[in-house]
Amino acid sequence: MEELNALFHGFAVVLTPYNMVLMFIGITLGVIIGVLPGLGGANGVAILLPLTFTMSPTSAIIMLSCIYWGALFGGAITSILFNIPGEPWSVATTFDGYPMAQQGRAGEALTGAFTSSFVGALVAVLMFTFLAPLVAKFALQFGPPEFFSVYLLTFCSFVGTGKGNPFKIVASMMLGFGMAAVGIDIVTGQLRLTFGLTELLSGFHFLVAVIGLFGIGEILLSMEEGLSFSGHSAKINPKIVLETWKKLPTYWATSIRSCIIGCWMGIIPGGATPASFMSYGVARKVSKDGDKFGTGQLEGVVAPETAAHAAGTSALLPMITLGIPGSPTAAVLLGGLLIWGLQPGPLLFVEQKDFVWGLIASMYLGNIAGLIVVLTMVPLFAAILRVPFPIIAPVIVVICAIGAFTVKNNMLDVWLMMVFGVVGYAFKKLDYPLAPMVLALVLGDSAESSFRQSMLISQGDLSVFFSNWLVGGITSLALFALLWPLVSALLTRLKPPPKTGGAAA
Amino acid sequence: MSHNQETGPSGTRTVVIDLVVAAIIFALGALVGWDSYRIGASWGSDGPQSGYFPFYIGMITCVCGAVVFVQSLRKLGTDKSVFVTPEQFKQVLVILAPSTVYVLGVQLIGIYVSSAVFIALFMRFAGHYTWLRSVVVGVAISVCSFVMFEIWFKIPLPKGPLENLLGY
């Protein structure tokens, strides 16, 4: 029960008044970020990262991870009340959540969404508490080839789990790697891809890319739809909450299934978005009310929200234990760790016990705090959404500009942010996924150095990635994920199609 | 892109943009590959050279760009979906153009004055608010961020003549 002791120590770290205040500030900011168009978990955390530079790493990660939980909760509010998913992972919540709001059952839908988010997160944190130390202990034996094969698996899973054109996924990823290579080569000191420009010496900072791609890009996309949106009003009172809570236990099977899907999809870098879709699809197929899905079923809100939150939480597991984030937001948090001077990876569990267990404890408390905040303050957040877009849009541009500038106190970054914004807009419209690019930009240098170290060990022989059962297994799994689109295309061509309906999920 | 599948031929078609972007991706890949080759993409005396890893990244980028280009070429005759309609593009420019001018303003006269002017003008002309409301919101947000960043968090942002005048 070493973990439990460590966990209680973590609670002691978190339960100081200062950290508790940070936690509530983080949750509130997170929900606002999740509610506003153009600000999401990833770029919200990216913009607020500079504010934490003066804090201790533990306080900083508590605040930032709470922003992340808040954003996960907040996405549901816009989906249900406005039929606008505030975050990609809450798209599936609109399918049944918005019809419920139209029928005047917004309070029920919101309570159901928040409660099942909480359940999903709680299960994922429990898994995290007991699995993370094991993974970290296991990963301590990893050498460079093992690490590279895990990186390979991370990137290949994007192809395996992604829905779009695999070549576009890989292209986006490779552009990320290309940008990561710009600047001074950390091994030889050679300048790469700078073309004589001194501004490019330090390379592209991924925070600037995140703010531009997700923030400015999203604003441009929202502007297309025009300057107005309208929504339903929400009333939540204790009576509705209690009544909904009475109904929720009947969906226990859906909850458990969604938790499992969410945890699994979070650890492999599928992320919260596919997890929520997959969970919705499975629930629709298995449920006896499956035909009524899409017309305002509470179960149709429970399934995607549980899975999204479970995936969002477990995405931090590979980030903390291996230094490999499972989602763009986790990637930004990883960038934060590096800036605070912490080296993510298995050693974190040995050297930074306070930090790791403080973070895990804050996951428990942050989600409880989050549930309280969202349930009590829904009308306030819905009011923020009613602030007209002509005010919100320029304010978000200003916030993004401040965020991009503070990364390195560099004006060029603000210009780059605008360029990334246009790129993000075009990529979104052309179905190039942005997450692989961001992860490649963050992990590029580490992936490259583990590759080079492996090559040094083997003197340039690629068979080092199959040299023992562990590294060979991970590499094979990665190659399988990479070739999965090809395999599944062949399978569907061989078999007569049974009836399309999300079967490929 | 089902939401802009309109029958009218107005606006640029998605396939055309797809072709252009694929060509740009190919070019970027070639650039990465070429520069990596220039600094050495093979095995040096002490192990892999600096261009060893990026060279292959560049090559894979080129392959992906080329494949997407060919895929789009094959859809050129059939896919009529529109990338952006003229009205949508106008809407995008409504925020993109002022934002670009705003960034220029940040560089020249500092972030606080630019932000106030940007927000106020955008509210006035894109949102049709009264001058009073626009100016009040713009200035209020600017002052709030000044207090938050310069005084509270002590994070220096770009400043111009006005802030100098006030002694910051």
Interface residues (C-beta under 8 A of the other chain):
Chain A: P50 L51 T54 N165 F167 K168 V170 A171 M174 L175 F177 G178 A181 D185 V187 T188 Q190 L191 R192 L193 F195 I216 I219 L220 M223 E224 E225 G226 L227 P388 F389 P390 I391 A393 P394 V395 V397 V398 A401 I402 F405 T406 N409 M411 V414 W415 M418 V422 Y425 A426 F427 K429 L430 D431 Y432 E448 F451 R452 M455 L456 G460
Chain B: M1 T14 I17 D18 V21 A22 I25 L28 G29 L31 V32 D35 S36 I39 W43 G47 P48 Q49 S50 G51 Y52 F53 P54 I57 G58 I60 T61 C64 G65 V67 V68 Q71 F83 V84 Q88 Q91 V92 V94 I95 L96 P98 S99 T100 Y102 V103 V106 Q107 I111 S115 F118 I119 F122 M123 A126 G127 H128 Y129 V137 I141 S145 F149 F153 K154 I155 P156 L157 P158
